[in-house]
Amino acid sequence: MTRRPKMHLVAYLRTNSTASYAGGWRHPAAPLDDVWSPERYQSLARLLEGACFDAGFFADNLALPDLYKGRIDDYIGRGGQASLLDPMIALPIMAAATSRLGLGATLSTTFNEPYHLARSLGSLDLVSGGRAAWNIVSSTMDCEARNFGLPAMPDKETRYDRADDVLEACTKLWDSWDAEALVMDRDRGVFADTSRIRAVNHDGPFVRVRGPLGIPRSPQGHPVLMQAGSSPRGRVFAARWAELVFASPATKEAGAEFRADLHERMGAHGRAPGDCKVLVSMSLVLGETEAIARDRAAYLDSLVDPELVLASNSSLMGIDLDRKLREEAAAPELVGSQGVQGTLDRMSQTVAASGRSFAETVRRPRDLFTGTAAGIADVMEDWLVSGACDGFVLPPTVYPGTFEDVARLLVPELQKRGLFRRGYAGRTLRENLRDPG
């Protein structure tokens, strides 16, 4: 008898009072002044763990986006997604309030050195008992490069080549301590067995590090590796390294194509399809009835600021849409070394599926999946069993209300159908990714 598949759920988070849906921060149910309160992150972590989410991860960037009209005014001034607190401060707070929830940080391989990355992420993995994840990014915006002494982003090939080198160095550092190296034997006076601690002597094309790492091995060996690259080079990188991929296809067919392509590429590295879970982004508005859900979605749409939508899409696509839309109506190619391929792909897929023009599409926020828990579960089940994904990344359209609705309405419906765990099978994030319960 074929085992019914179970999905994975991961929450998309920001250390900000804004939500992922343009204008969602203006909703009267969205708190605006608790970003620096530990209780915000503790209550969020308890909510997600109570709903049996695999993990929550913090998206992050290292600059205030200024591509739209060459200024920050429309992005940050109108409430775009930004980090008002370093997520590495929030994650240990969340770890202290939970025992099973995975905890993800976004950190750049372009602007960080391997020793710093391995030490920070390894420390998070230790204090959380093996629940850390690293959302690996190579960064995408020139404004980020300028904050690190570069005039512009290196080209994508160079960024991914460096990312490969950084990952090789980090994995060597994490493996520089055996699991039994830390002895702590008072009677014999042996604190560590140094025969089980090794230098790494990594000498790559971009980074060099001697090692060993200054902290011991974590319960899951090293953090779970996440990645979201959709470009051909990004897929090559994911096929080699990623254990969890965050994708944003606009259609089920596009999701299935992406997942099949990634599995084929993984085979070239001797990896099985189950070694990497593909989770697709889904923005939800839930209601106890269809009418309630539609009313909630309509109210959200009334809060949307069109200039914020254009500013946000500009930063994601690497294009000043103010200039581009005045020049041409057709979908442009990515410009230079900026932008996220997955966003441009999603825009093109949306144009094809909806019949709207490119100009209309980039002026709209992402399409919402709106309905009752049963209706949304129907869609999720269809995507899962058809092979379009292994689960979903859920961003908040209103924070924290979206996650409260998911926990109260959607998760019980998924559990009733046998599509989602009722409890965690393992203690570490990697164990729970391998066994969804």
C-alpha positions as CSV (number, residue, x, y, z in Angstrom):
1,M,0.0,0.0,0.0
2,T,1.4,3.4,-1.0
3,R,2.0,5.7,2.0
4,R,0.0,8.9,1.8
5,P,2.4,11.8,1.4
6,K,2.7,14.4,4.2
7,M,3.6,17.9,3.6
8,H,6.1,20.2,5.3
9,L,5.2,23.8,6.4
10,V,7.7,26.6,7.0
11,A,6.8,30.1,8.0
12,Y,8.4,33.1,6.1
13,L,9.3,35.7,8.7
14,R,10.7,39.2,8.9
15,T,12.0,41.2,11.9
16,N,9.7,44.0,11.0
17,S,6.1,45.1,11.6
18,T,5.4,44.9,7.9
19,A,3.9,41.7,6.3
20,S,4.7,40.1,3.0
21,Y,1.6,41.6,1.4
22,A,2.0,45.2,0.4
23,G,0.0,47.3,2.8
24,G,-0.7,44.5,5.2
25,W,1.1,46.4,8.0
26,R,-1.7,48.9,7.9
27,H,-4.3,46.4,9.0
28,P,-5.7,47.3,12.4
29,A,-4.9,43.8,13.8
30,A,-1.2,44.1,12.9
31,P,0.9,45.3,15.9
32,L,3.5,47.9,14.9
33,D,5.6,48.6,18.0
34,D,6.7,45.2,19.3
35,V,9.6,44.4,16.8
36,W,12.2,44.8,19.6
37,S,10.2,42.9,22.2
38,P,11.4,39.3,23.0
39,E,7.8,38.3,23.7
40,R,7.0,38.9,20.0
41,Y,9.4,36.2,19.0
42,Q,8.6,33.8,21.8
43,S,4.9,33.9,21.3
44,L,5.4,33.5,17.5
45,A,7.7,30.5,18.1
46,R,5.2,28.9,20.5
47,L,2.4,29.4,18.0
48,L,4.3,27.8,15.1
49,E,5.5,24.9,17.2
50,G,2.0,24.3,18.6
51,A,0.8,24.0,14.9
52,C,3.7,21.6,14.2
53,F,5.4,23.7,11.6
54,D,8.8,22.3,10.5
55,A,10.4,25.7,10.9
56,G,10.3,29.4,10.6
57,F,13.0,31.3,8.8
58,F,13.8,34.9,8.6
59,A,14.3,36.5,5.2
60,D,16.9,39.3,5.4
61,N,18.7,41.8,3.3
62,L,21.7,44.0,4.0
63,A,20.5,47.4,2.7
64,L,17.4,49.5,2.2
65,P,16.4,48.9,-1.4
66,D,16.8,52.0,-3.6
67,L,16.4,50.7,-7.1
68,Y,12.9,52.1,-7.7
69,K,13.3,55.7,-8.9
70,G,16.8,55.6,-7.4
71,R,15.7,56.2,-3.9
72,I,14.5,54.5,-0.7
73,D,11.3,56.6,-0.3
74,D,8.7,54.3,-1.9
75,Y,10.1,51.1,-0.5
76,I,10.9,51.9,3.2
77,G,8.7,55.0,3.3
78,R,5.6,53.1,2.4
79,G,6.3,50.0,4.5
80,G,8.3,47.5,2.4
81,Q,9.9,44.4,3.8
82,A,13.1,45.2,5.6
83,S,14.9,43.9,8.7
84,L,14.6,46.3,11.7
85,L,16.5,43.8,13.9
86,D,19.3,41.4,13.1
87,P,17.5,38.0,12.9
88,M,20.4,36.3,14.6
89,I,19.3,38.1,17.8
90,A,15.7,36.9,17.5
91,L,16.4,33.3,16.8
92,P,18.0,32.3,20.1
93,I,15.0,33.9,21.8
94,M,12.7,31.7,19.8
95,A,14.9,28.7,20.6
96,A,14.5,29.3,24.3
97,A,10.7,29.1,24.0
98,T,10.5,25.9,22.0
99,S,12.0,22.4,21.7
100,R,11.1,21.2,18.2
101,L,10.6,24.1,15.9
102,G,13.3,24.6,13.3
103,L,14.9,28.1,13.2
104,G,16.3,29.6,10.0
105,A,18.6,32.5,9.3
106,T,19.4,34.1,6.0
107,L,23.1,34.9,5.6
108,S,25.1,35.9,2.5
109,T,28.0,34.0,1.2
110,T,29.1,37.1,-0.8
111,F,29.6,39.3,2.3
112,N,30.6,36.9,5.0
113,E,33.6,34.7,5.6
114,P,33.3,30.9,6.2
115,Y,34.6,31.0,9.8
116,H,32.1,33.6,10.9
117,L,29.3,31.8,9.2
118,A,30.2,28.4,10.5
119,R,30.7,29.7,14.1
120,S,27.4,31.8,14.2
121,L,25.2,29.1,12.6
122,G,26.9,26.3,14.5
123,S,26.3,28.2,17.8
124,L,22.6,28.6,16.9
125,D,22.5,24.9,16.1
126,L,24.0,24.1,19.5
127,V,21.8,26.3,21.7
128,S,18.7,25.1,19.8
129,G,19.6,21.4,20.2
130,G,20.1,20.9,16.5
131,R,17.2,22.9,15.0
132,A,19.1,25.6,13.0
133,A,18.8,26.1,9.3
134,W,20.8,28.4,7.0
135,N,19.0,30.0,4.1
136,I,21.9,30.5,1.8
137,V,21.9,33.6,-0.4
138,S,24.5,35.2,-2.5
139,S,22.7,38.5,-2.3
140,T,21.1,40.4,-5.2
141,M,21.2,44.1,-4.9
142,D,23.8,46.7,-5.7
143,C,22.8,48.7,-2.6
144,E,23.9,45.7,-0.5
145,A,27.3,45.6,-2.3
146,R,27.9,49.3,-1.6
147,N,27.5,48.6,2.1
148,F,30.4,46.2,1.9
149,G,32.8,48.4,-0.1
150,L,31.9,47.2,-3.6
151,P,30.5,49.4,-6.4
152,A,28.1,46.8,-7.6
153,M,27.2,43.1,-7.2
154,P,29.6,40.6,-8.8
155,D,28.0,38.7,-11.6
156,K,25.8,35.7,-10.8
157,E,28.3,33.1,-11.9
158,T,31.0,34.6,-9.7
159,R,28.7,34.9,-6.7
160,Y,27.7,31.2,-7.0
161,D,31.3,30.1,-7.5
162,R,32.2,31.9,-4.3
163,A,29.1,30.3,-2.6
164,D,30.3,26.8,-3.6
165,D,33.7,27.6,-2.1
166,V,32.2,29.1,1.1
167,L,30.0,26.0,1.6
168,E,33.0,23.7,1.1
169,A,34.9,25.6,3.8
170,C,31.9,25.7,6.2
171,T,31.2,22.0,5.9
172,K,34.9,21.3,6.6
173,L,34.8,23.5,9.7
174,W,31.6,21.9,11.0
175,D,33.2,18.5,10.5
176,S,36.5,19.5,12.2
177,W,35.1,18.2,15.6
178,D,34.0,14.6,15.9
179,A,30.9,14.0,18.0
180,E,32.9,12.5,20.9
181,A,35.6,15.2,20.9
182,L,34.3,17.1,23.9
183,V,35.0,14.8,26.8
184,M,34.6,17.0,30.0
185,D,35.9,14.3,32.3
186,R,36.6,16.0,35.7
187,D,38.1,12.9,37.3
188,R,40.7,12.3,34.5
189,G,41.2,16.0,33.9
190,V,40.4,15.6,30.2
191,F,38.3,18.4,28.8
192,A,38.7,17.5,25.1
193,D,40.2,14.7,23.0
194,T,42.3,16.7,20.7
195,S,42.9,13.7,18.4
196,R,39.3,14.2,17.4
197,I,39.7,17.8,16.5
198,R,41.4,18.7,13.1
199,A,42.5,21.6,11.1
200,V,40.8,22.0,7.8
201,N,43.4,23.9,5.7
202,H,40.9,24.9,3.1
203,D,42.5,26.8,0.3
204,G,39.9,27.6,-2.3
205,P,39.7,30.0,-5.2
206,F,37.8,32.6,-3.1
207,V,38.3,31.8,0.6
208,R,41.0,30.3,2.8
209,V,40.6,29.1,6.4
210,R,42.9,27.0,8.6
211,G,40.5,25.8,11.3
212,P,39.6,23.9,13.3
213,L,36.3,25.6,14.3
214,G,36.3,26.9,17.9
215,I,33.0,25.3,18.8
216,P,32.1,21.6,19.0
217,R,29.9,19.6,16.7
218,S,26.1,20.2,17.1
219,P,23.5,17.4,17.6
220,Q,22.6,17.4,13.9
221,G,26.1,17.8,12.7
222,H,25.5,21.1,10.9
223,P,22.5,23.4,10.2
224,V,20.0,22.3,7.5
225,L,20.9,24.0,4.3
226,M,18.2,26.0,2.6
227,Q,18.3,27.8,-0.8
228,A,16.0,29.6,-3.1
229,G,17.9,30.1,-6.4
230,S,15.8,29.4,-9.6
231,S,18.3,30.4,-12.2
232,P,20.2,27.6,-14.0
233,R,23.3,28.4,-11.9
234,G,21.1,28.5,-8.8
235,R,19.6,25.1,-9.6
236,V,23.1,23.7,-10.0
237,F,24.0,25.0,-6.6
238,A,20.8,23.7,-5.0
239,A,21.3,20.3,-6.5
240,R,24.7,20.0,-4.8
241,W,23.9,21.5,-1.4
242,A,20.3,22.2,-0.5
243,E,18.2,20.1,1.8
244,L,15.3,22.4,1.5
245,V,14.5,24.7,-1.5
246,F,12.1,27.6,-1.3
247,A,10.4,28.2,-4.7
248,S,7.8,30.6,-5.9
249,P,6.2,29.2,-9.1
250,A,2.9,30.9,-10.2
251,T,1.3,27.6,-11.3
252,K,1.2,24.0,-10.3
253,E,2.7,23.0,-13.7
254,A,5.7,25.3,-13.2
255,G,6.2,23.9,-9.7
256,A,6.2,20.3,-11.0
257,E,8.7,21.3,-13.7
258,F,11.0,22.9,-11.2
259,R,10.9,20.0,-8.8
260,A,11.6,17.4,-11.6
261,D,14.5,19.4,-12.9
262,L,16.0,19.8,-9.5
263,H,15.7,16.0,-8.8
264,E,17.4,15.2,-12.1
265,R,20.3,17.6,-11.3
266,M,20.6,16.1,-7.8
267,G,21.2,12.7,-9.4
268,A,24.4,14.0,-11.0
269,H,25.7,14.5,-7.4
270,G,24.6,11.0,-6.2
271,R,21.7,12.5,-4.3
272,A,18.2,10.9,-4.0
273,P,15.1,13.1,-4.6
274,G,14.2,12.7,-0.9
275,D,17.4,14.4,0.1
276,C,15.9,17.8,-0.7
277,K,12.4,19.0,0.0
278,V,10.9,21.6,-2.4
279,L,8.5,24.0,-0.7
280,V,6.5,26.5,-2.7
281,S,5.4,29.9,-1.4
282,M,1.6,30.4,-0.9
283,S,0.0,33.6,0.4
284,L,-3.3,32.8,2.1
285,V,-6.4,34.5,3.3
286,L,-8.5,32.1,5.4
287,G,-12.1,32.5,6.6
288,E,-14.7,30.4,8.4
289,T,-16.8,30.8,5.3
290,E,-16.0,31.7,1.7
291,A,-17.8,35.1,2.1
292,I,-15.7,35.9,5.2
293,A,-12.5,35.0,3.3
294,R,-13.5,37.1,0.3
295,D,-14.3,40.1,2.6
296,R,-10.9,39.8,4.3
297,A,-9.1,39.6,1.0
298,A,-11.0,42.6,-0.3
299,Y,-10.1,44.6,2.8
300,L,-6.4,43.7,2.3
301,D,-6.6,44.8,-1.3
302,S,-8.0,48.2,-0.2
303,L,-4.8,48.7,1.8
304,V,-2.4,48.1,-1.1
305,D,-0.2,50.9,-2.1
306,P,0.6,50.7,-5.8
307,E,3.9,52.5,-5.5
308,L,5.0,50.1,-2.8
309,V,4.1,47.2,-5.1
310,L,6.3,48.6,-7.9
311,A,9.1,49.4,-5.5
312,S,9.1,45.9,-4.0
313,N,8.9,44.2,-7.4
314,S,11.7,46.5,-8.6
315,S,14.1,45.3,-5.9
316,L,13.1,41.6,-6.5
317,M,13.5,41.8,-10.2
318,G,16.6,44.0,-10.4
319,I,14.8,46.5,-12.6
320,D,13.7,50.1,-12.0
321,L,10.1,49.5,-13.0
322,D,9.4,53.3,-13.0
323,R,11.8,53.6,-15.9
324,K,11.1,50.3,-17.6
325,L,7.4,50.7,-17.7
326,R,7.8,54.0,-19.4
327,E,10.2,52.5,-22.0
328,E,8.4,49.3,-22.9
329,A,5.4,47.2,-22.1
330,A,7.0,43.8,-22.7
331,A,8.6,41.8,-19.9
332,P,12.3,42.8,-19.7
333,E,15.3,40.6,-19.1
334,L,17.0,40.8,-15.8
335,V,19.4,43.8,-15.9
336,G,23.1,43.4,-14.9
337,S,23.8,41.3,-11.8
338,Q,20.8,42.3,-9.7
339,G,17.4,40.6,-9.2
340,V,15.9,37.2,-8.3
341,Q,15.3,34.9,-11.2
342,G,12.5,33.2,-9.4
343,T,10.5,36.4,-9.3
344,L,11.0,37.1,-13.0
345,D,9.9,33.5,-13.7
346,R,6.8,33.9,-11.6
347,M,5.9,37.2,-13.3
348,S,6.2,35.5,-16.7
349,Q,4.2,32.5,-15.6
350,T,1.5,34.8,-14.1
351,V,1.3,36.7,-17.4
352,A,0.8,33.5,-19.3
353,A,-1.7,32.0,-16.9
354,S,-3.8,35.1,-16.3
355,G,-3.8,36.8,-19.7
356,R,-2.8,40.1,-18.0
357,S,0.0,42.2,-19.5
358,F,3.4,42.4,-17.9
359,A,2.7,46.0,-17.0
360,E,-0.6,45.0,-15.2
361,T,1.1,42.1,-13.4
362,V,4.0,44.0,-11.9
363,R,1.5,46.6,-10.5
364,R,-0.3,44.0,-8.6
365,P,0.7,42.2,-5.4
366,R,1.0,38.5,-5.5
367,D,-2.2,36.6,-6.1
368,L,-3.9,35.4,-2.9
369,F,-5.2,31.9,-2.2
370,T,-8.5,32.8,-0.6
371,G,-11.1,30.5,1.0
372,T,-12.1,28.2,3.8
373,A,-9.7,25.7,5.3
374,A,-11.3,23.0,3.3
375,G,-10.9,24.9,0.0
376,I,-7.3,25.9,0.7
377,A,-6.5,22.3,1.8
378,D,-7.9,21.0,-1.5
379,V,-5.4,23.2,-3.4
380,M,-2.5,22.2,-1.2
381,E,-3.3,18.5,-1.5
382,D,-3.5,18.8,-5.2
383,W,-0.1,20.4,-5.5
384,L,1.4,17.8,-3.1
385,V,0.0,14.6,-4.6
386,S,0.7,15.8,-8.1
387,G,4.4,16.2,-7.4
388,A,4.5,20.0,-7.7
389,C,6.0,20.3,-4.2
390,D,6.8,18.6,-0.9
391,G,5.1,21.4,1.2
392,F,4.7,25.1,1.5
393,V,6.4,28.3,2.7
394,L,3.7,30.5,4.2
395,P,4.3,34.2,4.5
396,P,2.0,36.4,6.6
397,T,-0.5,38.6,4.7
398,V,-1.3,40.1,8.1
399,Y,1.1,39.4,11.0
400,P,0.5,37.5,13.2
401,G,-3.1,36.8,12.1
402,T,-2.2,34.7,9.1
403,F,-0.3,32.2,11.3
404,E,-3.1,32.2,13.9
405,D,-5.6,31.4,11.2
406,V,-3.4,28.6,9.8
407,A,-3.0,27.1,13.3
408,R,-6.7,27.4,14.2
409,L,-8.3,26.5,10.9
410,L,-6.0,25.0,8.3
411,V,-3.6,22.7,10.2
412,P,-6.5,20.7,11.8
413,E,-8.0,20.3,8.3
414,L,-4.7,19.0,6.9
415,Q,-4.3,16.7,9.9
416,K,-7.8,15.3,9.4
417,R,-6.9,14.4,5.9
418,G,-3.7,12.7,7.0
419,L,-1.6,15.3,5.1
420,F,0.2,16.8,8.0
421,R,1.8,15.6,11.2
422,R,0.1,15.7,14.6
423,G,3.4,15.6,16.4
424,Y,7.1,15.8,15.7
425,A,8.9,12.5,14.9
426,G,12.4,13.8,15.8
427,R,14.2,16.3,17.9
428,T,16.3,17.9,15.2
429,L,15.1,19.8,12.2
430,R,16.9,17.4,9.8
431,E,15.1,14.5,11.5
432,N,11.7,16.1,11.0
433,L,12.5,17.0,7.4
434,R,13.3,13.3,6.7
435,D,10.3,12.0,8.6
436,P,7.3,14.3,8.4
437,G,5.4,12.2,11.0
